[in-house]
Amino acid sequence: MKPQFSLWLGLQFNHQPSSQKGLTLVESLAALVITTIALTAVAPPLLFSAATRVQSRNIKQAQAVARQELDRVRAIFTREEGLSPSKQDGNVPPKSSTSPLHQTNGPETLTADRSKLTDPKKALTLDVDGDNDIDVFVQLIRDEGACFTSGRAEDQLAVFEMGVRVYDIAAKENLGNLKTTVASSNLTQGLGQRTTNPIAVAYTEISRSDLKLSLTEYQKYLSGTSGSNCPS
């Protein structure tokens, strides 16, 4: 009886239902659909966040470029020996005939040579992050300003208003039709206004204050009585 009892127990055990059932095809499809829906809901915010971080980084880089250009011109312009008219090309922005200055049209052509910035319609290409790829292009402009009419700095610029517009390289495709107001910094999933508007804009006055006639010429400039006293 014992062997038969043992065999009966074995048969009973072998017929126990398995606790490790596999997923059916319907269950697998349901899981796939749920996963797809979850990923679809999560993906846009992730892409949105990534695009926003890129935009924020580009704006900071552009603002740094604008500050550097202002500082560069200010440093050159306020040197003790001054800046003769023959040395202005590439050192100070090209003169715009548009008044007020901020209404000057956007750039139409690009150059990698700073010395060729003799026309307000030209913009300078720059590699900001040093990867040998152009990241931005910069339009530098100034008004007519005022020049010293006597003294050791005669005919040299005494004061002028300078403008800097930094465009994302993506705006290259719209050269000749670019806008001049700064692009919106609102959150975006794509390039937004970076293909048409500058991502950084700055205007400031540059003046020499180290000479005896500096204040006189500055006052004339502010009052609009300086006229066209700079050599052409």
Residue pairs with C-beta under 8 A, 6 or more apart in sequence:
23 31
44 189
47 189
48 187
48 188
48 189
51 188
51 189
51 190
52 187
52 188
55 185
55 188
55 192
55 194
56 185
58 135
58 168
58 194
58 199
59 185
59 199
59 200
61 128
61 129
61 135
61 136
62 136
62 166
62 168
62 198
62 199
62 200
63 166
63 200
65 126
65 128
65 136
65 138
65 164
65 166
65 200
66 138
66 164
66 166
66 200
66 201
66 202
67 202
69 138
69 140
69 164
70 162
70 164
70 202
70 204
70 206
73 91
73 92
73 93
73 140
73 162
73 206
74 206
76 83
76 91
76 92
77 83
77 91
77 92
77 157
77 206
77 208
78 208
78 209
78 210
80 210
82 153
82 156
82 208
83 91
83 92
83 156
83 157
84 155
84 156
85 155
85 156
85 230
85 231
88 157
89 115
89 117
89 118
90 114
90 115
90 116
90 117
92 142
92 157
92 160
92 162
92 206
93 117
93 120
93 140
93 141
93 142
93 162
93 163
94 117
94 118
94 119
94 120
94 122
94 140
94 141
94 142
95 120
95 141
95 142
95 143
95 144
95 145
96 104
96 120
96 141
96 142
96 143
96 163
97 144
98 104
98 105
99 143
100 143
101 141
101 142
101 143
101 161
101 163
101 203
102 163
102 180
102 203
103 180
104 120
104 141
104 163
104 180
105 121
105 180
106 139
106 165
106 167
106 176
106 177
106 178
106 179
106 180
106 198
107 120
107 121
107 122
107 123
107 137
107 139
107 165
107 167
107 175
107 178
108 121
108 122
108 175
108 176
109 121
109 122
109 123
109 175
110 122
110 123
110 124
110 125
110 137
110 172
110 175
111 117
111 122
111 123
111 124
111 125
112 124
112 125
114 124
116 122
117 124
117 140
120 139
120 141
122 139
123 137
123 138
123 139
123 140
123 165
123 167
124 137
124 138
124 139
124 140
125 134
125 136
125 137
125 169
126 134
126 135
126 136
126 137
126 138
127 133
127 134
127 135
128 135
128 136
129 135
134 169
135 168
135 169
136 166
136 167
136 168
136 169
136 199
137 166
137 167
137 169
137 171
137 172
138 164
138 165
138 166
138 167
139 163
139 164
139 165
139 167
139 198
140 162
140 163
140 164
141 162
141 163
141 165
142 160
142 161
142 162
142 163
142 206
143 160
143 161
144 160
144 228
144 230
145 157
145 158
145 159
145 160
145 161
145 221
145 230
146 157
146 158
146 159
146 160
146 217
146 218
146 220
146 221
146 226
146 229
146 230
147 154
147 155
147 156
147 157
147 158
147 217
147 229
147 230
147 231
148 154
148 155
148 156
148 158
148 211
148 213
148 217
149 213
149 217
149 229
150 213
151 211
151 212
151 213
152 211
153 208
153 211
153 213
155 230
155 231
156 208
157 208
157 230
158 207
158 208
158 211
158 213
158 214
158 217
158 218
158 221
159 205
159 206
159 207
159 208
159 217
159 218
159 221
160 205
160 206
160 207
161 203
161 204
161 205
161 206
162 203
162 204
162 205
162 206
163 201
163 202
163 203
164 200
164 201
164 202
164 203
165 180
165 198
165 200
165 201
166 198
166 199
166 200
166 201
167 178
167 194
167 197
167 198
167 199
168 191
168 194
168 195
168 199
170 191
170 194
170 195
171 178
171 194
171 195
171 196
171 197
171 198
173 195
174 195
174 196
177 196
178 196
178 197
178 198
179 193
179 196
179 197
179 198
180 197
180 198
180 201
181 197
181 198
181 201
182 197
182 198
182 199
182 200
182 201
183 192
183 193
183 194
183 196
183 197
183 198
183 199
184 192
184 193
184 197
186 192
207 214
207 218
208 214
209 215
209 218
217 226
220 226
